[in-house]
Amino acid sequence: MPASMTEAHRFAPSGGIPNSGLPLLIWRDALPRTDAAITARFAQHGWSNAWTNGVFDYHHFHSIAHEALGVSRGEARVRFGGPGGEVIALQAGDAVVIPAGVGHCREWASEDFELVGAYPGGGDYDIRRGDPAERTEVEAHIAAVPTPGANPVDGGVLPGWK
């Protein structure tokens, strides 16, 4: 799917989740449907340190990395943007790039739901839940996360990430 067909979603801060000025990006039916093939595609475009699993069922975000998700099997509804965010349905073949600071929480998933997660340049990640005592530290971390050189789906630009 060309970058022009990418869905973009923006979120205001919500329930301790800072979110980001960068848009969350979704490509529909853009990936192969095996963990190994998604991992290889992501790595080809510079996104690695991959894992295979699901999405936590609590609101969380990453303050030190952007994250790519590629759905290999099943379907799910994920709330992005924190408690006041938007529920987005995902299914096998979909890809998502989540900017650092953007909350995500699985609200429902089919029994066979599985996805691959990866990070630009194979970077590390943290798991934050919106603790007010961490707000200053989290905001500094998010501001320091560099923009990836390419999107994980086709290596093109990340629309709206300039």
C-alpha positions in Angstrom: 0.0 0.0 0.0 1.6 3.3 -1.0 2.2 5.9 1.7 -0.7 8.0 0.3 -3.0 5.2 1.4 -1.8 5.3 5.0 -4.3 6.1 7.7 -3.2 8.7 10.2 -4.6 9.1 13.7 -3.7 11.8 16.3 -4.5 11.8 20.0 -4.5 14.5 22.7 -3.1 13.5 26.1 -5.5 11.2 28.0 -5.5 9.7 31.5 -1.8 10.2 32.1 -0.9 9.0 28.6 1.1 11.8 26.9 0.5 10.7 23.3 2.5 12.6 20.6 2.4 15.3 18.0 3.3 12.6 15.5 0.4 10.6 14.0 -0.1 6.9 14.6 0.0 5.3 11.1 -1.9 2.3 9.8 -1.4 0.3 6.6 -4.3 -2.1 5.8 -3.6 -5.5 4.3 0.0 -4.5 3.6 2.0 -7.4 5.1 2.5 -11.1 4.7 0.7 -13.3 7.2 3.5 -15.1 9.0 5.7 -14.0 11.9 8.9 -14.8 10.1 7.9 -12.9 6.9 6.8 -9.8 8.9 10.0 -9.9 11.0 12.0 -10.1 7.8 10.1 -7.2 6.1 10.5 -5.0 9.2 14.2 -5.8 9.4 14.7 -5.1 5.7 13.5 -1.5 6.4 15.6 -1.0 9.6 13.1 -2.1 12.3 14.3 -5.0 14.4 14.6 -6.3 18.0 11.4 -8.1 17.1 9.1 -10.1 19.3 5.9 -12.1 18.6 2.9 -12.0 21.0 -0.1 -9.8 21.4 -1.0 -6.4 22.9 -1.2 -5.9 26.7 -4.8 -5.5 28.1 -3.8 -2.4 30.0 -3.0 1.2 28.8 0.7 1.6 28.3 3.2 3.4 26.0 6.9 3.5 25.3 8.8 6.6 26.1 12.2 5.7 24.5 11.1 4.2 21.2 8.6 4.2 18.4 7.1 0.8 17.8 5.9 -1.1 14.7 3.2 -3.8 14.9 2.4 -6.3 12.2 -0.6 -8.5 12.6 0.2 -12.1 11.4 -3.0 -13.9 12.5 -6.5 -13.1 13.8 -8.1 -9.8 14.6 -8.3 -7.4 17.6 -9.7 -4.2 18.7 -7.0 -1.9 20.2 -7.6 1.4 22.0 -4.9 3.8 20.9 -4.4 7.2 22.7 -5.2 6.2 26.3 -8.6 5.9 28.0 -10.1 8.7 25.9 -8.6 7.5 22.7 -10.0 5.6 19.7 -10.7 1.9 19.3 -9.3 0.6 16.0 -9.9 -2.8 14.6 -6.8 -4.6 13.3 -6.6 -7.9 11.3 -4.0 -10.1 9.7 -2.0 -8.2 7.2 -2.3 -4.8 8.9 0.7 -2.8 10.1 0.8 0.0 12.7 3.5 2.5 13.6 3.0 3.9 17.1 5.0 7.0 17.9 6.8 7.1 21.3 4.3 8.3 23.9 1.1 7.0 22.2 -0.9 4.7 24.5 -2.3 1.4 23.4 -4.4 -1.3 25.1 -6.0 -4.4 23.8 -9.8 -4.4 24.3 -10.6 -7.6 22.6 -8.8 -10.2 20.4 -9.7 -13.4 18.6 -8.1 -16.5 20.1 -5.6 -16.8 17.3 -4.5 -13.1 17.4 -0.8 -12.7 17.0 1.5 -9.9 15.9 5.1 -9.0 15.5 6.5 -5.9 17.2 9.8 -4.2 16.3 11.7 -0.9 16.8 13.7 1.4 14.5 17.4 0.4 14.5 16.7 -2.5 16.9 16.4 0.0 19.8 15.3 -1.0 23.2 11.9 0.0 24.7 10.3 0.6 28.0 6.8 0.1 29.3 5.1 3.1 30.9 1.6 3.4 32.3 1.1 7.1 32.8 2.4 7.5 36.4 2.2 11.3 37.1 5.5 11.1 39.1 7.3 10.1 35.8 5.8 12.8 33.6 8.9 15.1 33.3 11.2 12.1 32.7 8.8 10.6 30.1 8.4 13.9 28.2 12.2 14.3 28.0 12.6 10.7 26.7 9.9 11.1 24.1 11.4 14.4 22.8 14.8 12.7 22.4 13.5 9.7 20.3 14.8 10.2 16.7 12.6 10.0 13.7 13.1 6.6 11.9 14.7 6.8 8.4 12.0 4.7 6.8 8.6 3.0 7.5 8.7 -0.7 8.3 6.2 -1.7 5.5 7.8 -0.5 2.3 10.8 1.6 3.3 9.1 4.8 2.3 8.7 8.0 4.3 6.5 8.1 7.4 3.7 10.5 6.4 3.3 13.4 8.7 6.6 12.7 10.6 8.8 15.5 9.2 
